[in-house]
Amino acid sequence: MSYACDIPDSFLAKWQDTTNVMADIFDVPAGLIMRVLPEQIEVLVSSHGADNPYEADEKAPLHTGLYCETVMATRALLHVPHALEDPHWQNNPDVALNMISYLGVPLLWSDEQVFGTICVLDSKKRIYQSKYIELLWEIKRNIENDFRLIRQQEQLVRSNVDLRRAMALQKTEAMKVAQANGELNVALARLTALQDELLRSEKMAALGSLVAGISHELNTPIGSSLLAASTLQNRAEEFSAALEHGLTRSRLHEFIDTVREGSAILMRTLGQANELVGSFKQVAADESSAYRRTFRLDEAVSEVVVNLAPALHNTGHRIDCAIPADIEFDSYPGPLCQVLSNLLGNALLHAFDGRERGTVRIAAALAGNGQVRLSVHDDGVGIPQNNLKRVFDPFFTTRLGHGGSGLGLHIAYRLVSATLHGSIEASSAPGDGACFTLLLPLVAPDALYKLPRPGAPA
């Protein structure tokens, strides 16, 4: 029933964090991820709690009336408020462990095969509100996104092994193909390492979003690269076979053209993947390496607007600037320009959805105490109130898979707080678009302070 494979340690560690947080949120002694085996069901991950009677790697026989068996059989949510009050459940094996309430949903591989379940159990009667049920479904979706990543990584490993074996047979012109695919292997290894690192550090605030974002955004360039690599491999095998019978000049030129075309595809798609990886690396950038100097604010803003001119071309949108010429900073122009680029890019991506024309206004004024108030205000659709408190969270985006990685505003927050030693706030009113307000010191302090968490008290 279940897809047989080893789960990488990085995913198990992430799921362990997930079940721990889940058990805390649901306020239950046991949060579990179960995996079905031939004739058995296994506790794959168990939350760490003193009152949890289940331990990881425990196994139990199937067909004994466990809650999870019903979930897997029906492929539907099961909610048992109190087993001892329900004749159907009062004799199930979990009651012997005093687990009398249950809430669980099935976990399915991408091919719709049953992997197991994710569930919470309690020793007292529980009737869960809809928000808890919705949360459990969301956790299920994130884990199933991880399943897709696991399969993709297995496919990458198998493809790379086959690719290296094929390229070892080539000579002369085929050496170019070997070099191009060697670069592909290095790039894929780096992407895989980045995925593992980000997965280990991910917390509940960004539950599953990073995995889904990387998977979706990298799927197209990596898929195109693998298709090109597979084509090159097939052509290499055909070329090798043709050597046994002699080659014509036209056949040789045909092979060279194929190599050139495949290499061009690899370079183009790997370039796309490299740009996406670069945006993720910015989160961990060392802000202390920023170059400090004296500069005029109006000139810095003008430079940013000029760089964004190609993105505005033929959009119907425009950027207005109201920056006094006498505002001069002793600070870090690079990070400030990056913050403005991220804010303007965010406005162009989100603010004018469904609108042909829109305006973003950048304004600045002295705020006293050696500070400047800098605002970026658009006249677009605005930000829903329930999203305002989350806009600076890492990997939070309302356009996942449509050009939004969820990192732009988080990077802006980090740069403003840690490098520029200022503050940034987001506001939005119905019909008035969105406004991001920065309060920045004219002279940056000499020492960097520790970056606070978004939303935490200063």
N, C-alpha and C positions, 0 to 999 in steps of 0.2 A: 504493500500500500504506500509506504513512504519511499521517497527518493533516497537511495543509499549513497551517502557521501560523508566525508569527515568535515565537521564544521571548524573553520579556522579559529585559532585561539583569540584573535582580535574580535571576532564576532561574538564568541562566548563571553568575553570580558564585557563587551558593550551590552549584551543581553542581561548579564548579571547586574550591571548598574540599573538597567531598565526595570527588572523585577524588584530590586531593592526599593527604587523610588515608587514603583507601582504599589507595593505593599504598604509603604508609608502613606501614600495618598488615600488608598482605600481603607487604611487603618485596620489591617487584617494581619494575622500571624503568618499566613502563607500566601506567597505569590509564586506561581510555577509556570515553567514552559515544559510541556510534555512532548515526548517523541515516541511515535509508534514503531515497534520492531516486529519481526515475525513472531507471532504468538505472545508478545509481551508489550508492555508500555513502560517507558523509562522516564524518570525525573531528570531531564536534561539540565535545567537551571532551576535553583530554588533560592528564594530570597533569604537573606541573612537575618534571622530574628530568633530570639531566645525561645519563643513559644512555637516555632515552626516544627512540626513533627516529621517533615519530609526532608530528605537529604539528597543532594545531587548524586546521580548514578544509580539510585534505587530503581529496581525493576519489579513489576508485578504482572502476573498472568492476565491475559485478556479474557473476556467472556465471564467476568465476575461481578458485573453490575456497577462498575465505577462510573462516576459522573462523566469523566472524559470520554468513555466509550460511546455514550449517547451523543455527545457533541460531535465526535468524529463520524458516527454513523449517519447523523442527520445533517451534518455540515451546517449547523445553525447554532445560534446562541442558546445556552441553557442557564436558567436562573432558578435556583432552589432556595427559597428563603429559609426554610426550616425542615430538614429531612425528617425529624421525629414527628412532625405534624402531617407528613405526607406518606401514606401507606406504600406508595411506589418506591420511595427512597429510604425508608426507615431502616432497612436491612443492608444497605450498600456498604462496602468495605471501609469507606472513609469515615463512617459514623463511629467505627471502633477507635478511631484516632480523635474523636470528639470534633470532627470537622462536619458540622451539621448544616452549614450554609455554603452555597457554591454559586459562582458566576464565571462562565467560561465561553470562549469562542474558538472555532477551528482555525488552524494554521494550514495553508495550502501552498504547495509549490506552484511555480508559474505554469506547469502543465496540468494543474488542477488535481494532482495527487495529494492525498492527505499527509502532512508532516506530523501533526499532533494537535496540541491545544495550548492556549495561554489562559490561565485562570487564577482566581483568588478564592481562598477558603477561609471560613471563620468558625469559631467555636460557639458563636451566639447567633441568634436570628438576625438576618439582614435582608432588608428590602431596598435595593439600590435605586437611586434616582437616575433619571435619564442621562445626566451629565457624566456619571460614572460609567454607564454603559457606552456612551459615545467615546469616552476616553479609552476604554478597553478596545473598541473597534479601531481607533486611531493607532494604538500600539500594535495591534494585529497587522494593520496595513504597513507600518514601518518595518516590522520584522519580515513580512513577505517581500518588501523591497530589498531587504538584505539577502533573501533567498535568490533573487534575480542577480544580485551582485556576485554571490558565491558561484553561480553557474557561469556568469560572464568571465570571472577570473579563471575558472577551470578551462573554459574554452580558449582563453588567451594563452594559458600555459601549454595546452595541447598544440595550438596553432604555432606557437613559437618553436616548440621542439621540432615539429614537422618542417617548419620553414628553415631552420638551421641545417637540418639533415639534407634538404633539397639544395641549398646554396653551396654545400660542401662539394657537390658534384660539378660545379661550374668552373670554367676556365676563361681567361682573357676577358671578352665582353661581359660574361656573366658575373665577373668580380664586382662590377658596378651595382648589380642587383644585390649581391651579398652585403656590400657596404651600406646600401640604403636600408636594407632590412635589419642590419645590425643596429643602425641608429633607431629604427622602430622598436627593437627589443629594449634598448636602453630607455627610451621614452616611456614605453609601457611599464617597465620596472619601476621607474620613478613615480608614475601615476599610481601604481598599486601601493607603493610605499607611502605616498601621500594619503591615499584612502585609509590605510591602516592607522596612520598616525592621527588623522582627524577622527576616525571612529573611536579610538581609545580615549580621546579627550572630550568627546561629545557628552553633554549633560542633558537633564530633562528639559531645560528651557528650549533646546533645539532638537527634541526627540525625533530622530529619523529624518529630519529635513535635509541634513547634509548628504546622507546616503542617497536619498531620492534625487537631490540636485546634481550630484556628481554623476550618478548613473544616467540620468536623462540627458544632461548637457554633453557628456563625453561619448554617449552612445553613437551619435552620428559620425564624428571624426574617427573614432576608433573602429566603428563598423566599416566605414569606407576604407580605412587603412588595411583592415583584415581582408576585405574583398580584393583590394589591389594586391596584397601579399599573396593571397590564394591564387589569383590569376597568374602572377609571376612564377609561383611555384609550379603550376600546371604547365606553363610555357617552357619552364626550365626542364621539366621532365620530358616534354615532347622534343625539345631541342637535343637533349642527351640521347634520346632514342634515335633521332634522325642522324646523329653522328655515325651510328653503326652502318648506315646505308649511303652515306655521302651527303654533302650539302650543296645546294645551289646558291648562287649569289643572292637571288631574290628571297630565298628562305632565310638567309643570314640577315639581310636587311630587315625582313619582317620581324625577326627576333629582336634585333636592336631597337626597332621602333616600339615594340611592346615594352622593352625594358625602360626606354625613355618615358613612355606614357605612364607606366606604373610608378616610376620614380617621381614623376611630377605630381601624381595623385597623392603619393605618400608625403611628399614635402608639403603640399597644400593642406592636407587633413591634419598632419602633425602640427603644422603652424597654428591651426584652429585650436587644437587641444592645448598647445603651449600657452596661448593667450588665456584660456580658461584657468589653467593651473597657475598662471601668474597672478590672477585676481585672488585666488585662494592664498597664495604665499604672502600677499600684502598684509593679511591679518596678523602674521607673526613677524612682520618687518621690525627691524631694530630702529626705533624712532630716534635713538640717541645719535645716529649717524647723519641726521639731517644737517645741512649746511646753514649756518646762521650768518645773517648780514643785515645791514640797514636797507630798506626798500620802501617805495611809495605804494600805498594800497591801490590807488587808481591804475597804476601801471601793471601791477600783478593781476588785477581783475581783467584789465584789457587783454592781457596775454591769454588768459583762460578763455575769454569770449572768442578771440581769434582762432584758438585751437578747436573750438566747437563749431566754427562756421560750417565745415563740411556736413556735420550732422544736422544742421538747421536748413541746409539747402533744399529747396522745394518742399518744405514741410508746412509752410504757412505760419510757423511759430517764430517768435523773436525774443531777444533778450535786451532789456533796457537797463542802463547803469546810471546810478546817481551817487557817485563817489567823490567827495571833496578832494581837491588836489593837494591839500596841506596835511593829510593824514600819513604819517611816516612811522614805520615799525622798525624796531630792532629785534628781529625774531627769525622765523624759519619760512622763507617764501615758498620753498618746495612743498612742504606739507600743507600750507595754506592753499596753494593752487590746487593740490590734489583734493582737498576738502571741497573747494568750490566746484571742481570738475565733477565730483561724485554727486553733489547736491543738484547741480544743473542737469547732469545725466539722468538722475533719478526723476526730476521733474519732467524731462522730455519723454521718459519711458512710461511714467504712470499718470501724470497730471492731465494730459489732454486726450485720453482714450476716448475715441468716438467724436473728437472735435477737430475741425479743419484748421482753426486758428487759436493761438494761445500766446500769452505773454508771461515771461519770467522777469521780475524786477529785482535787481541787486542794489541795495542801498546801505549807506554807512553814515555814522555820526559819532562824535565823541560822547562818551557816557560818564565822564568824570572819573576821578581816582585813577587816572592813567590808563583808562580802558576805552575800547571802541565797541560799539554795538553794530554788528554786520548782519543784514537780513537777506534771505533769498525767498521771495514770495511769488507764487504763481497764481493765476486766475483760473485754475483747472477745476477738476471734480472734487478735490479735497481728499482728506484721509478720514475713514470711519473712526468714530470716537473709541471703539473697542480695539483699534489697531495703534492708536497714538502712543500708548505706553510700551509697545513692542517694536516700534520702527527701528530702534537702535540695537535690537537683539541680533546676535549673529545668526545668519541663515534664515532670517524671517523675511519672506517675500510673498506677495500676492500674485506674482507672475512666474511661478516656478515652471521651468520648461519653455518659457516664452521670452527669454532674454534677461530674466532676473535671477541672480545667484543668491540674493539675500546678504551680500557682503558690503555693498557700497556704503550704506548709512552706518554700518558698524565700523568700517574703516574710518569714516569721517569722525565718528564719536571718539575713537581711540586717538586719532591724530590731534583733535581739538583738546582733549583732556590731558594726554600724556606728553605731547610735544609742544603744543602752543600754549598750554597751561590756562585754557579758557573753559567755557561751558557752552553747550549747545542744547536747544530746546526745540520741540516741534509743536505746532499748534495748527488747528484747522476749524473753521466754522462753516456751516452749510451755505453754499453759494459763494464762498469767499476763498476757495482754493486752499493751499497749504503754505505755511510759512515756517522756515527754519531760522532761528535767531541765535547768533553767536555773540558771546561776550568775551573779548580777547584783550589781554594786556598789551600796551604799546611796546613795552620792553619785557621780553620773556625772561623768567628767572633763570639763574645759572644752572640749578640742579633740577633734574626731573623727579617728580614724585610718583609714588605707586599709583597705577591706573585703577580707579574704582570701578565697580560693577555698574552697568547702566541701571538707573533707578534707585541706586543705594544712596543713603544720606552722605553728604560731603564730610 
